[in-house]
Each structure stands twice: as C-alpha cells, then as structure tokens.
Amino acid sequence: MRNIVLYKSKYGNTFQYATWIAEELDWEIRDFSKFKKAEIKNYNTIIFGSGVYVGKMNKIKKVLEWFKEKPIIIFACGGNNNVEKDINDIKINNFSENQLAFHTFFYLPGGVDFSKVKGIIKIMINVFIKIVENKKNKKEYEEAILKSYYHPTNYVDKKHIQAIVSYAKKI
Ligand SMILES: Cc1cc2nc3c(=O)[nH]c(=O)nc-3n(C[C@H](O)[C@H](O)[C@H](O)COP(=O)(O)O)c2cc1C
C-alpha cells in the first residue's frame, strides 16, 4: 500500500519538513495543490502539513472536508518555537474537538521572516508595523510582532521531525 506526505508551503519551511519526513519514512511527497480528492483511496497513510497565516493553517478547510472519513496525520508549521499557548491557539483556530480527536496533530516550529513577504501583504504588514510602533501602550503580542519584524527567526531543524516520524512508523 502507498503512503504520502502532502504539503502546502509559501516560503519553504513546511516544504523542508515535508521533504525530511518523506525521506525518513521513504514515502511519496507531493504539493497538496497537485493532489486530487479521487486519489485518497490509493493511499494507506497520509500526512498533511502547512504553514500558519493569521491563525489559520493554509488549505486546512479543504483538507478537513476531504478527509472527513479518513483519519490522517496533520502538522502545522508556524512562527513560534514550540510555545504551548500558541500551539493551543492554532488547534483552537483550525479544528473542532471532534476533528482533533479524529486526526493526529503535530506542531513543527518554522519561524518568521517578514522580509520574504511580497505584494499587497507586505504593504499591509508595513502599515500595521507603523501603527504599532506609534502606539504608546503596546500589548505583549504587538511587542512580539515588532520584534520578529526586525529580527527574523528560523527554528527549522531536522530534529523536530522525530515525534511525527516515529508515530507514522507505528501505524
Ligand atoms: C503574513 C504572515 C502571517 C503569519 N501568521 C502566523 C500566525 O498567525 N501564527 C503563527 O504561528 N505563525 C504565523 N506566521 C509564520 C508562518 O506560519 C511561518 O513562517 C511558517 O513557517 C511558514 O511556513 P511556509 O513557509 O511553509 O508557508 C505568519 C507569517 C506571515 C508571513
């Protein structure tokens, strides 16, 4: 039976993790956008991973719709370095309790680099940063955004795939 790692990645962090996981497990790997719903039946075990943008995992709505009857392994690749509260927020923002119990969720730390952002989003971020900078009493999360704007972070490391790889090997 075939197994596959599907990913959706804007700036490469999720892609890097998906590549390492597929290599380690010796599974197929494919961009989720090139995968068809009709192919689901051809696969035994499926891992899906994507980046988190403004609280939401990329393509998660479609994934949860497609995999309503087939439990899969899902990993989110966000900006924080395994901060429990942030990981919990990602779970709450993207899944119902039933969906979390049905699928298996992992978090892999990506990092934030706003310099890679292009187009309209970049303009919006720059406007937002200027507004936050001019605020007298900044909230904790606003300080954190300002910090990551000026100091890009990258927590991508092969060591983080161990938990998801050992789980997949046991299925
Ligand atoms: C515009 C923007 C919004 C983001 N929003 C979040 C967020 O709400 N939560 C989070 O954990 N990370 C957030 N991030 C960080 C990304 O999830 C992180 O960089 C991730 O590793 C990207 O994965 P990808 O390159 O595979 O798409 C954001 C990044 C950008 C550029």
The ligand as a Tripos MOL2 file, in Angstrom:
@<TRIPOS>MOLECULE
LIG
   31    33     1     0     0
SMALL
NO_CHARGES

@<TRIPOS>ATOM
      1 C1          1.8190   37.3260    6.9990 C.3       1 LIG1
      2 C2          2.2020   36.2430    7.9540 C.ar      1 LIG1
      3 C3          1.3090   35.8370    8.9470 C.ar      1 LIG1
      4 C4          1.6590   34.8100    9.8430 C.ar      1 LIG1
      5 N1          0.7740   34.4380   10.8210 N.ar      1 LIG1
      6 C5          1.1360   33.4680   11.7160 C.ar      1 LIG1
      7 C6          0.2520   33.0760   12.7630 C.ar      1 LIG1
      8 O1         -0.8630   33.5740   12.9010 O.2       1 LIG1
      9 N2          0.6630   32.1090   13.6350 N.ar      1 LIG1
     10 C7          1.8950   31.5010   13.5190 C.ar      1 LIG1
     11 O2          2.2400   30.6450   14.3380 O.2       1 LIG1
     12 N3          2.7470   31.8500   12.5150 N.ar      1 LIG1
     13 C8          2.3990   32.8120   11.6290 C.ar      1 LIG1
     14 N4          3.2560   33.1590   10.6210 N.ar      1 LIG1
     15 C9          4.5290   32.4440   10.4770 C.3       1 LIG1
     16 C10         4.4460   31.3030    9.4370 C.3       1 LIG1
     17 O3          3.4440   30.3860    9.8120 O.3       1 LIG1
     18 C11         5.7880   30.6000    9.3990 C.3       1 LIG1
     19 O4          6.7170   31.4520    8.7910 O.3       1 LIG1
     20 C12         5.7330   29.2550    8.6790 C.3       1 LIG1
     21 O5          6.9380   28.5910    8.9450 O.3       1 LIG1
     22 C13         5.5290   29.4230    7.1990 C.3       1 LIG1
     23 O6          5.5260   28.1560    6.5880 O.3       1 LIG1
     24 P1          5.6670   28.0270    4.9980 P.3       1 LIG1
     25 O7          6.9040   28.7980    4.6220 O.co2     1 LIG1
     26 O8          5.8560   26.5830    4.7390 O.co2     1 LIG1
     27 O9          4.4000   28.5480    4.3900 O.co2     1 LIG1
     28 C14         2.9320   34.1810    9.7330 C.ar      1 LIG1
     29 C15         3.8150   34.5920    8.7240 C.ar      1 LIG1
     30 C16         3.4700   35.6050    7.8430 C.ar      1 LIG1
     31 C17         4.4590   35.9940    6.7710 C.3       1 LIG1
@<TRIPOS>BOND
     1     1     2 1
     2     2     3 ar
     3     2    30 ar
     4     3     4 ar
     5     4     5 ar
     6     4    28 ar
     7     5     6 ar
     8     6     7 ar
     9     6    13 1
    10     7     8 2
    11     7     9 ar
    12     9    10 ar
    13    10    11 2
    14    10    12 ar
    15    12    13 ar
    16    13    14 ar
    17    14    15 1
    18    14    28 ar
    19    15    16 1
    20    16    17 1
    21    16    18 1
    22    18    19 1
    23    18    20 1
    24    20    21 1
    25    20    22 1
    26    22    23 1
    27    23    24 1
    28    24    25 2
    29    24    26 1
    30    24    27 1
    31    28    29 ar
    32    29    30 ar
    33    30    31 1
@<TRIPOS>SUBSTRUCTURE
     1 LIG1         1 GROUP 0 **** ****
